[in-house]
Amino acid sequence: MIDLEPLQCEHLLNDNYVGRLAYIADNEPYVVPSTYYFLKEEKSILCFASNGHRINALRKHDKVSFQVDRIESFRHWESIQVHGIFEELSGNAAKQYLKHFAEGVQRTIDRKNAERPHFLSHFSGRLQEAEMPVVYRIAVTDITGKLVKEL
């Protein structure tokens, strides 16, 4: 097992769009899959969710972990873990970041496998709705990663 350098960790974050968010609610750990977009220049992970369990918990305990993997086989994988701070966005900033999120995720998907998922058009419609999803970012405070590659 090899430690990944910070730039290698950022590359894995930048090259994917689905990870797992770990947070605490009622003194219990939770892990949920989450679509994200990595804002390299801001060193943050951009996400959104509906108001509910996750958002209520994040508002109370803003320290989180976020994990992203690339698994080719049992003996060939990369995994990174990000530690960070939840920051809720609001108003026009939230709308701009949600648009940025949708465009960024689409570019990542296009780069990876030229898919055109229908769910991204859903985000554009949400920008016009009265009740927008909660848009938030995770300010990266630490990032580590591991690599296993046996030939």
N, C-alpha and C positions, 0 to 999 in steps of 0.2 A: 504494500500500500504506500502510495506517494502523496505527500502534501501538495496541494495546488497552490501556485503563486496567486496573489491578489488579482492580477490581470487575467489569469486563466479562469478564476472564479467569475469575474465580471463578464468574460466571454460566454460562459455557460448561461449566466443570467440573461445576457443580451440575445442569445440564440434560441431561447424558449419563451413560452407564454403561459404555461400551466405549472404551478408549484403548489406547495402545501403551507398554509398559514397555521402556526401554533400560537395559541393564546390561552389565558386563564379566565375562567368564569366560575364563580361560586367555589373558589379554591380547588377546582378541578381542571386538568389540562384538556384542551380540545385541539384537534388537528382537522382542518378542512381543505379540500382542493380549492384553488383559487386561480382564475385567469388574471394575468398581470402584464404590465409593460415596464421594463427597466429603463429609467431615465438616467443614463450614464452620467451626463453632465451635471445632474443634481444629486447623484449618488442616492437615489431613492427608487422604490418600487411603487408603481401606481396601480391601485385596485379600486373596486367598487363593490357594494353589497346593498341589499335592501335593509331597511331598519329592522332590527330583530336581535336575536340572541348574540350573534357575533359582534355587531356594532355596539350594543349595550355593554358587552364585556370589554371591548376595546376602549370605550370611553372611560371605564373605571380603572383599567390596568393597561397602560399604553406601551409596555414593553412586550415585544413579540419576537418570534423566530419565523423564518421563512426558508423552506427547503426546496431545492430544484435538483433533479437527477437527469442523467442520460445513461440509460442502461441498455447495453447491447447483449450482454450475457452475464452469467454468474461470475465470470472471470474478467469481464471487461465493462467497467462502469465508472462514472464520475458522479460525485454528489457534493453540493455546496450547502452550507447553512449560513444564513444571514441573521444577525441580531440587529434589531432596530426599534424605532419609536414610532408608534401610530400617530398620524396627524390628519384630522378630519378637515376636508376642504369645503368651502361654502360659496354661495353666490356665483358671480361670473367666473371666478377662478375654478370652481367645481365644474361648471359647464365647459370651460376651455380644456381642463384636464381630461374630462370624459371624452371629448372629441379627440384629443391627443392620444388617449388610451386606445380608442377604437381604430384610429389610423395606424398607430404603432403595432398593435396586435395583428392587423391585417398585413402590414409589411413583413412582420416576422413570419406569418403563415405563408405568405407568397414566397419568401426567401427559402423556407424549409421544404415546402412540398406543393406549391402552386394550387392549393385548395382555395375555394371561394365559399367559406361557410356562410350560411344564411343568418346565423345568430348575430353577426356584426351589424346588419342593417337595423337590428333591434335597438342598438345603442343610439343611432341617429334619431330614432323616434323618441327615445327617452329624453333627449335634449329639449324637446318641445313640451313635454308633459309638465303639469303643475307639480307633481310629486316625483322629483328626480331621485335616483338611487343615491346613497351616501357614497361620495367619492373621497378616497383617502390615499395617502401615501405613507410608505414606511421609510423613514430616514435611516439609512444604513449606518450603523455604528461599528459593526465588525462583520467580517466575512471570512469564512474558512472553507476549505474543500479537500476532498480526498479523491484519488484516482487509483483504480486497479486495472492493470492491463497485462494479462499473462498471455503469451502467445503459444 
